[in-house]
Amino acid sequence: MAHPALAIAEKDLRQRMRDRSAIILGVVAPLVIAALMSLAFRGTETIHLTLGVVDSDHGSAAAGLVDTLRSPGLKDLVTVAPETSQSAAATAVRSGHTGAAMVIPAGFTASISGPRPLPLTTLTNVNNTLAAQITSSIAHSFVAQVNADRLSVATAVASGQSPTSASAALVAAHLTLPVQAVDQAFGAKELKTISYYGPAMAIFFLLFTISFTSRSFFVDRDQGMLERILAAPVRPISVLFGKVLSAFVFGIVSLSIIVAVTTFAFGADWGNPLAAALLSLAMVLAITATTALVIGVAHNQRQAEGISSFVVFGLALLGGNFVFVSVTPPIMQRLALLTPNGWALRGYTDLATTSGGLAVVVVPIAANLVYTLVVGVVATVFAPRALEP
């Protein structure tokens, strides 16, 4: 004969499988929402700028700038679109044909050797701030290079060389900045949107298990089913354990299906399989413990539903299931680490952006296990009250 807790869990799982809303919330909804979010943010994963360039100078410095913009190193980032005049370039930016434009004034090359070099002009659109930032960065980098060349010539003159010396001019023409700052995201790989929102939506809808299970518990209690079970030689704690065990099994199955579908259908990267599996297990345990706590604290079905809603959306908002935690204020990033889902999302993100294994998620797993232990102990204190009719 099966253990009473196993029999209760089996009964709840059969009911859950027959409940279409549970299947929708546990599997279908997270897949659909994750896919939609991936499509919505897909354009932000790759950046390409069509840059209008007006060369009114036609000198060597202007040619060097245009050649740099067309260099192999920038071909994946910038496409140069020649424009005949500043007004034509402004029209192209306003109409959206180019993301931004750069104007090289007539006499720019000749002015470099003079006391007042002519400035470069950038034309941007307030509706395309990213293009403006890229164009401004390119312009400032080129100006920094020109200033370095001018400094080299001035140094040569200060050391006694003629300002028109061919050697000084040659050195200045081939100088590059000795130190450069290069932005590079932490980790070995770029984080794809689906690799974040796949786990985020899976966890968010998994949190609804709290509501399903707690509601099921109080429905069974109100219908007298728990009273009949307790009339047999069954310990009260076995009843609660059977309820939360069904939530645990359903959570594992739901998360496993989402991992498989998002990986093979949408290209999500969950990282090292063993590390991701252990992190998922710890996350489901945390949700299971939270379910037991809600059952223990609530007095009836209505209270269970209200507390569940508060817990689900509170954890989702604090943990970063709707937005990238890295773009939120520092206070929100710290609050996310007070939630099990916040730690889990950090672990999934680290796995997706690095080549690390279990060592990468040791801390997130430990944080979830500590949460499970603390919440589980508190839940067992309140559990006997919940089993009272």
N, C-alpha and C positions, 0 to 999 in steps of 0.2 A: 504493500500500500504506500502510495506516495506521501511524502511529508506534507502536513497541512498547508504550509507556506507555499510549497510547489503547486499543490492543487489549486489554491487561491490564485496564484500567478497565472496558471494555465487557463483558468476560467476567465480572468480579466483579459488575457491576450486574445482568446477566442472572440470575446466581445469587441475588442479593439479592431480586430481584423474585419469584423462585420460592419464596423462603423466607417462609412465612407469619408466622413469629415476628418477622422483620425488619419486616414491614408493621405488625404489631400494636404493636411497640415504637416504631416510627418515626412512626406516624400515629394509630392507634386509641387506644392507651393514653394518650398525652398529652392527647388531646381529652376522653376520658372522665374522667380525673383532674382536669383543669382545670374541667370542668363540675361535677363533684361538689364540689370545693372552693368553687366560686362559689356553689353552692346552700347549702353548709354555712355560709358566712360572709355570705350575702346579708342576713340580719337586722341585721348590724352596719353596713351601709352607710347605713341610715336609722334615726333614733332618734325614738321618740315615747313620751311618758310620760303615763299616766293618773294624775293627782294628786288624791287625796282632800283636800277642804278642809272644815274644821269652823269655821264662823263663829259663835262664841259672843259676839261683841262687838256686831255689827250697827252699828258706828259708821262715821264717814267714813273713818278710816284703814283699817279692815278692808275697806270697800267699794272703796277705792282699790287695795288689794292684789289683791282678787278681779278687779276690772276689768282690772288689768295682766295677770294670768294668762290672761284671756280676750281679750287684745288681739290684733289681726291679726299683730303681730310674733311672737307665741308660739303661734299656732294650729297651726302645723305641728310644734311641739315638745311642747306641753302640752294635754291635755284635762282640764278641771276636773270632778271628780265630787263634788258636795256630800254631806257626811256630817253626821248629826245630833249625834254626840257623839264624844269621843276614843276611847271603847271600840269604837264602831262603825267608826271609821276604822282602828283597830288590827286589828280583825278582817278588814277589807277588804284591808289590806296583807299580813297573814299568809296569807290565802287566795289572794292573787295577783290579786284583782279590780282593785286599784290598785297601781301600782309603788311609791308612797310617799304620805305624807299630811302635811298641814300644819295645825296647830291654832292658831287665833287666840283667845286667852283673853278672857273677859268683862272689860270695863273697859280693853281695850287702847288704844282711842282716847283715853280720858280720861287714861291714865297717861303718854302721850307728853309732855304738858306738865308732868308732875311730875318729881321728882328721881329716881325709880326706875321707868322704863318696864317694863311686864310683857314677858317674853320670848315669842317665838314658839316653838312646839314642833314639831319634825319627827319623823315616824314612818317608819322605813325598815326594809328587810329585808336581812339579811346576804347573801342569795342574789341580790340585785339591786343590786350596788354602783353601777352606772351611774345608776339612778334615784335612789339616795341622793346621788350627787354633783351631779346636776342640781338636786334639791330643795334641797340645802344651798347651792348657788350662788345660787338664786333668793332664798332666805331671807336670805343674807348681803347680797345686793345691795339688798334692800328695807330691811334694818336700816341699811345704810350711807346710804341715802337719808333715812331717818327721822333719823339722827344729823346729817346735813347740814342738815336743816330745823331741828332743835333748835339747832344751832350758829348758824344765821342769826338765830333769835329771840334767842339769848343775845348775839349781836353787836349786834343792834338795841337791846337793853336796855342794854348797856354804853355805847352812844352816846347814851343819854338818852331813848330812846323808852319808852313804857309797855309792860310785858310783856303787857298785854291789848289793846294797840293793834291796831286792825283792819288797818292797813297791814302790820304785822309778821306777823300771822297769814296775811294774803293772800299775802305774799311766800313765807312758809314752805310754804304749801300748794301753790305752783306751782313751787317750785325743782326742778331736776334736777341731777344731779352734773355739774360742768363737764368732768371728764375721766373717760373710761371705757376699760377695756381690753376689746378684742374679739378673741376667738380666731378666726383664719382660717388655713386650711391653705395652705402655700406652693403657688403655681401657680394657673392660671386655672380648673382643673376638679378635681373630686374624683376620686380614684383608685378605680375600681371593682375589686372583687375579681378578676373575670375578666380585667381588663386587667393584673393582676400575675401571676396564676397561669397565664394563657395562655402568656406568654413563659417563665415559670419552669418549667412542665412540659414545654414544647417543648424547652427547653435541656437539662433533666434527661434526658429520654429520647434526645435527640440525643447525649448523652455516651456512650450505649451503643454508638454507632457505633465508638468506640475498641475495645471488646471484640470486636465482630463482625469488624472489619477485621483486627485483629491475629491473631485466631484463624484467620481465612481464610488469612492469610499463612503461618502455621506449618503448617497442614494441607497447603497446596500444596507447601511445602518438604519436609515429611515424605513426601509421595507422589511426590517426585522431579520435580514439574512445574517448579519453579524451576530445577532443574539442567538440564532439557531446554531451557528458555528461554535460560539463560545459555550453552548450547552454541552457540547462534546468535550472530551479531554484535550482541548487545544489551548495553548497559552495565548494570552492576548497579544503578546509581542509577535507571535507567529502570524497573526492576521495582518498586522501592519507590515511585517517583513514581506509577506506574500504580495501585498499591494505594491510596494515600492520595487519589488523584484520584477513585476510585470513592466513597470516603467523603465527599469534598467534594460531589460531585454529588448523592449520596443525601441529604446534610444540607440542601442548598439546596432540593431538591424537598420533603422532609419539612417543613421550616420554612415553605415557601410555602403548602403545603396547610393547615397549622395556622393560619397567619395568616388565610387566606381563610375557613375554617370558623368560627373563633372570632369573626371580625369580623361576618360576615353571620348566623350562627346564634345566637351568644351575646351580641353587642353589645360585644365587646372593642374597646378603643381603642388602636391601636398608634401613633397620632400621625402625623406627617408621613410620607407613603409613601416618599419618597426617603431621608429620614434613617433610617427604620426598615429599609429595604432595605440600605443601606450598613452599618448596625450589625449586621444579620443576617449579611451577607457576612463582616464582620470576625470575628464570633463563630464562624462555620463554619470560617474559616481557622485560628483558634486551636485548634479541636477537631481539625482535620486535622493540624496540627503536633504536637499531643499524641499523636495516633495514630502518627505516624512515630516519635516518641520511644519510645513503648512497644514498638514493633516492634524498634527498635534496641537497647534495653536488655535485653529478654527473651531468654532462650536457647532456650526451647521453648514449646510451646502452653500447658502448665500454668502456667509463669511469666507468660506473656502474660495469661492469664485472671486470675491473682491480682493482678498489677500494675494491670490495667484496672479491676478491682473497687475497688481502693484509690483509684485516681485518680478514678473516677466519683463514688463516694460522698464522697470527701474534698472534691472541688470543689463538689459539690451542697450539702454541709453548711456549708462555709465561705462559699460564694457567696450563700446565702439562697434556694435554690430551694424550700425547704419552709416557711419562715416569712418574714414581712416583716422585712427587715434593720433597718428603722427602730425596731423594738420590741426588738431584741436589745441586750445590753450594748455599750458603746463599743468594747471590745476586739474583739468579733465584727464590728462595723461596719468597723473598720480591717483586720481579716483578710480581709474580703470583697473589699477592693480589691487583694488579692494574687492574685485569681483572675480569669480572663477572663469567666466567667459572672457574677461579682459586678459587674464593670464594665458588662456588657451589661444586666443587670437594672436597674442605676441609670439607664442610658440610656433603656430602654423606659419606666421609671417617669416620668422627666422628660418624655418625649414625650407620655405619656398625660395628664399633669397640667398641661401648658403648651401654649401655641400656637406654641412655637418650632419651628424647622426644623433644618437641619443643624448650626447653631452649638451647639445644645443637646447634641449627641452627639459633638462633635469630640473631647473628652477620652476618653470611653469607646472610641471607635473607635481613637484613637491608642494607648490602653493595650492593646487587643487586638492591634493590629498589632505593637507592640513585643514583646508576649508571643510572637506567632507567629514573629517574626524570631529571637528568642533561642532558643526551643525548637526551631525548625526547623534552626538552625545546629548545635545540640547533636545533633539527630537524625541529621544527615548525617555526623557524626563516628562515631556508633555503627552506622550503617547497614551498612557493609561486613561487620562481624562477623555481623550477622543473616542475611546472604545466604550465609554459609558453611554447608555441610551438617552 
